Amino acid sequence: MKLKDILGEEVVKKINETQRSDTPMPFVSDLKPGMNVTLDLKVISKRLQQTRDGKKFLLMTLSDRTGTIRGIDWHSAEENDAKIDIGSLVRVRGRIVVYEERLQLNLDSQNGLDLLKDGMYDSSRFLATTKRSIPSMYESLEKYLNSIKNEPLKQLLKCVFEEDREFVEHFVTSPAAVTVHHAYKGGLLEHTLDVVEICDFLSNKYAESLDRDLLIAGAMLHDIGKVREYSLNQAGIDKTDEGELIGHITIGSEMITHYAGRIRDFPEDLLIELKHLILSHHGEMEWGSPVVPKTTEAIVLHMADNLDSKIAQFREIENRESNASGYGWSNYDRFLNRRIFMKNRDSSAQ
């Protein structure tokens, strides 16, 4: 079944609309020391502080879709602190400097910060979109669904990915994260398909050890809770209250229980195994899983999920920080806990 058959052609057309990016101002990833800039950014955090001699300053973390930068306002700290909230969109003017080995934006003394309202900014600065075709990716996912031979699992997948129109519309546009990997419109579908493809490869490689139908179903369902964990708006990606309080792993497990309840005589032991895949796919309790993988399918799903997310993180750093010389080290990444060595993929292939 094609995506247009589920959602209708008008909805799919709207999903496929290319976001405009017609503003000449640079992104965070373009910034270099010494630049005088005007930027539209989102306030991620803010804190009013003061020096030992009592001078107040406003410390902010500001971001667009390409990264974050620290901002300092030495001139109108109290006024601007009262003007903005976490999540506000602002137009800031200032100079890029290096402080403590990282870039910092020092706001100008005059008109250093303005609050932006709807219609005053380009939303594509804050929300990127997958470069891959959403309908094509969904069609590929459907082929995996149709390859499932276990009838209860197939019925469950059809309940989720064909019959629940509202879920499908959210699933194909949702991000897979706020910042770490696949943090863009369509990112959840892209990540899910990649994990399914990895699991399909491994199910053929280790056919004697794996229940392919269970593994593919788990891969398709492992992150469905993210449709309720994240929300999209003109200012980018936010976590919902439900996402903050419960998290996508538990949400996803609850959703699978709900869908299985709509199928007559869905096997209880199969439901338990499937929920185990969802609950353990982060691999370790300290990484958010309430239980560690305890089946072969569960450990394979965790490894596939981790592999795809890590490669995506490396790729996004390379795209963000690559330079014309072809080789170099990235800035330190706090999610990967390392710098990465970047090389020009085009030049290495020649």
C-alpha positions in Angstrom: 0.0 0.0 0.0 1.4 3.4 -1.0 1.4 6.4 1.4 -1.1 8.3 -0.8 -3.6 5.4 -0.4 -3.4 5.8 3.4 -3.3 9.6 3.7 -4.6 10.9 0.4 -2.8 12.7 -2.3 -3.3 16.2 -0.9 -1.7 15.3 2.5 1.2 13.6 0.8 1.7 16.6 -1.5 1.8 18.9 1.6 4.3 16.6 3.3 6.6 16.7 0.2 6.5 20.5 0.0 10.1 21.8 0.0 10.7 24.2 2.8 12.0 27.6 1.7 15.4 28.8 2.8 15.7 32.2 1.2 17.5 34.2 3.9 21.1 35.2 3.3 22.1 35.1 7.0 24.6 32.3 8.0 23.8 29.3 10.1 25.6 28.4 13.4 27.7 25.9 11.4 29.0 28.7 9.2 30.3 30.9 12.0 34.0 31.8 12.3 35.9 34.0 14.8 35.8 37.7 14.0 32.5 37.6 12.1 30.0 40.4 12.8 26.6 38.7 12.3 22.9 39.1 12.5 21.3 35.7 13.2 17.8 34.2 13.9 18.2 31.7 16.7 16.2 29.7 19.2 16.8 30.2 23.0 17.7 26.8 24.4 18.7 28.1 27.9 19.2 31.4 29.6 20.6 32.5 33.0 21.0 35.9 34.5 24.3 36.1 36.3 26.7 38.7 37.8 30.4 39.2 38.0 32.2 39.6 41.3 32.0 43.3 41.1 28.2 43.1 40.6 27.9 43.6 36.9 25.0 41.6 35.5 25.2 39.6 32.3 22.8 37.3 30.4 24.3 33.9 29.5 22.3 32.0 26.8 22.5 28.9 24.7 21.2 29.7 21.2 20.6 27.3 18.3 19.4 26.8 14.8 19.0 23.5 12.9 22.8 23.2 12.4 24.0 23.5 16.0 24.3 25.7 19.1 26.4 28.6 20.3 26.8 30.4 23.6 25.6 33.9 23.7 26.6 36.7 26.1 24.8 40.0 26.7 26.8 42.4 28.7 24.7 45.5 27.9 21.0 44.9 28.4 21.0 41.7 30.5 18.1 42.3 32.7 15.9 43.9 30.0 16.5 41.0 27.6 16.2 38.4 30.3 12.7 39.7 31.0 11.9 39.8 27.2 12.6 36.2 26.3 11.7 32.7 27.5 13.1 29.2 26.9 12.0 28.4 23.3 11.7 32.0 22.2 13.0 32.9 18.7 15.3 35.9 18.6 17.2 38.0 16.2 20.6 38.7 17.7 23.4 41.0 16.5 27.0 40.7 17.6 30.5 39.5 17.1 31.8 35.9 17.1 34.8 35.3 19.4 36.6 32.4 20.9 36.2 31.8 24.7 37.4 28.7 26.5 38.2 27.1 23.2 34.8 27.4 21.7 32.8 30.0 19.7 30.8 32.6 21.6 28.5 35.3 20.4 29.0 38.7 22.2 25.8 40.7 21.6 26.1 44.3 20.4 25.5 47.2 22.9 22.7 48.6 20.7 19.8 46.5 19.4 21.6 43.3 20.3 18.5 41.2 20.7 14.9 41.4 19.3 12.1 38.9 19.9 10.7 37.3 16.7 7.0 36.8 16.1 5.3 34.5 13.6 6.0 35.6 10.1 9.2 37.3 11.0 11.5 34.3 10.4 12.2 31.4 8.0 11.1 28.2 9.7 13.5 26.2 7.7 16.3 27.7 9.8 15.0 25.7 12.7 13.6 22.6 11.2 15.4 20.6 8.5 13.7 17.8 6.4 15.0 14.5 5.3 16.7 14.5 1.9 15.1 11.3 1.0 11.6 10.8 -0.5 9.1 10.2 2.3 6.6 8.3 0.0 9.5 6.1 -1.4 10.8 5.2 2.1 7.3 4.3 3.2 6.8 2.1 0.2 10.0 0.3 1.1 8.8 -0.1 4.7 5.5 -1.6 3.3 7.5 -4.2 1.3 9.0 -5.4 4.6 5.6 -5.5 6.2 4.3 -7.6 3.4 7.2 -10.0 3.6 6.1 -11.1 7.2 4.8 -14.7 7.2 3.7 -14.7 10.9 0.0 -13.8 10.5 -0.6 -12.2 14.0 2.5 -10.1 13.5 1.4 -9.1 10.1 -2.0 -8.1 11.3 -0.5 -6.1 14.1 1.8 -4.2 11.7 -1.1 -3.5 9.4 -3.1 -2.1 12.3 -0.2 0.3 13.0 1.1 1.2 9.5 -2.0 1.0 7.3 -5.2 1.3 9.3 -4.2 4.0 11.8 -4.2 7.0 9.5 -3.5 9.5 12.3 -0.5 7.5 13.4 0.9 7.2 9.9 0.6 11.0 9.3 2.6 11.7 12.4 5.1 8.8 11.9 6.2 10.0 8.4 6.8 13.6 9.5 8.2 13.0 13.0 11.9 13.4 13.9 13.9 10.7 15.7 15.4 13.1 18.2 15.7 16.7 19.2 19.4 17.0 18.5 21.4 13.7 18.6 20.5 11.9 15.3 17.9 12.1 12.6 16.7 15.4 14.2 14.6 16.5 11.3 11.2 16.1 9.7 11.0 12.6 8.3 13.9 11.5 10.5 11.9 8.8 12.3 10.8 7.1 9.1 14.4 7.3 7.7 15.9 5.8 10.9 13.2 3.1 11.1 13.7 2.0 7.5 17.5 1.9 7.9 17.2 -0.2 11.1 14.8 -2.6 9.4 17.2 -3.0 6.4 20.1 -3.8 8.8 18.0 -6.3 10.7 16.9 -7.9 7.4 20.6 -8.3 6.4 21.5 -9.8 9.7 18.5 -12.1 9.7 19.8 -13.6 6.5 23.3 -13.8 7.8 22.3 -15.5 11.0 19.1 -17.3 9.8 19.6 -20.3 12.0 19.7 -18.1 15.2 17.0 -15.5 14.5 13.2 -15.3 14.0 13.2 -12.9 11.0 9.5 -12.0 11.3 9.8 -11.1 15.0 13.0 -9.1 14.4 11.6 -7.2 11.4 8.4 -6.4 13.3 10.5 -5.2 16.3 12.6 -3.0 14.0 9.5 -1.4 12.5 7.9 -0.8 15.9 10.9 0.0 18.1 10.6 3.8 18.0 6.8 4.3 17.4 6.5 6.0 20.8 8.5 8.9 19.3 5.4 10.1 17.5 4.1 11.1 21.0 7.5 12.0 22.5 8.3 14.8 20.1 6.3 17.6 18.5 7.1 19.8 15.4 6.4 23.5 15.3 7.6 26.5 13.3 10.5 26.9 15.8 11.8 23.3 15.4 11.4 20.2 17.6 10.2 20.1 21.2 9.7 17.3 23.6 6.1 16.8 24.7 5.1 16.6 28.4 4.3 12.9 27.8 7.8 12.4 26.3 9.5 14.1 29.2 7.5 12.2 31.9 7.2 8.8 30.3 9.6 8.5 27.3 9.2 6.8 24.0 10.2 3.3 25.1 7.4 3.0 27.6 5.0 4.8 25.3 5.8 2.4 22.5 5.3 -0.6 24.7 1.9 0.7 25.7 1.0 1.4 22.0 1.9 -2.2 21.0 -0.3 -3.5 23.8 -3.2 -1.4 22.5 -2.8 -2.5 18.9 -2.5 -6.2 19.9 -5.7 -5.8 21.8 -7.5 -5.1 18.6 -6.5 -8.4 17.1 -8.5 -11.4 18.1 -6.5 -14.0 20.0 -3.1 -12.3 19.6 -0.6 -14.8 21.2 0.4 -13.7 24.7 3.9 -15.1 24.5 4.5 -13.4 21.1 3.3 -10.1 22.6 5.7 -10.5 25.5 8.6 -11.1 23.2 7.7 -8.2 20.9 7.4 -5.8 23.9 10.8 -7.0 25.2 12.3 -5.9 21.9 10.9 -2.4 22.4 11.7 -2.2 26.1 15.3 -3.3 25.7 16.4 -1.7 22.4 18.5 1.0 24.1 20.7 -1.9 25.4 21.5 -0.8 28.9 19.4 0.5 31.8 21.7 3.6 32.1 20.8 4.4 28.4 17.1 4.3 29.1 16.0 0.7 28.7 14.1 -0.7 31.7 15.5 -4.1 30.8 18.6 -5.3 29.0 18.3 -7.5 25.8 17.7 -11.1 26.8 16.9 -12.7 23.4 18.9 -13.0 20.3 16.5 -10.8 18.4 16.6 -8.2 21.1 20.4 -7.9 21.1 20.4 -7.7 17.3 17.8 -4.9 17.3 19.8 -3.0 19.9 23.0 -3.3 17.8 21.2 -2.3 14.6 19.6 0.7 16.3 22.8 1.8 17.9 24.8 1.3 14.6 22.4 3.4 12.6 22.2 6.2 15.1 26.0 6.4 15.5 26.6 6.5 11.8 24.0 9.2 11.5 25.8 11.2 14.2 29.2 10.9 12.4 27.6 11.8 9.1 25.9 14.9 10.5 29.1 16.1 12.1 31.0 15.6 8.9 28.3 17.5 6.9 28.3 20.3 9.5 32.0 20.8 10.0 33.6 19.6 6.8 36.0 21.9 4.9 37.4 22.2 1.5 40.8 20.8 2.5 39.2 17.4 2.8 40.8 16.3 6.2 40.5 17.6 9.7 39.2 17.0 13.2 35.7 18.0 14.3 34.9 19.9 17.5 34.4 17.7 20.6 31.0 16.1 20.5 29.5 15.6 23.9 27.1 12.9 22.8 29.8 10.8 21.2 32.4 11.9 23.9 35.0 12.4 21.2 36.2 14.4 18.3 36.0 12.6 14.9 38.5 12.5 12.1 36.8 13.8 8.9 37.9 13.1 5.4 36.6 14.3 2.1 34.5 11.3 0.8 34.6 12.5 -2.8 38.4 13.0 -2.9 39.0 9.6 -1.2 36.9 7.9 -3.9 39.0 9.2 -6.7 
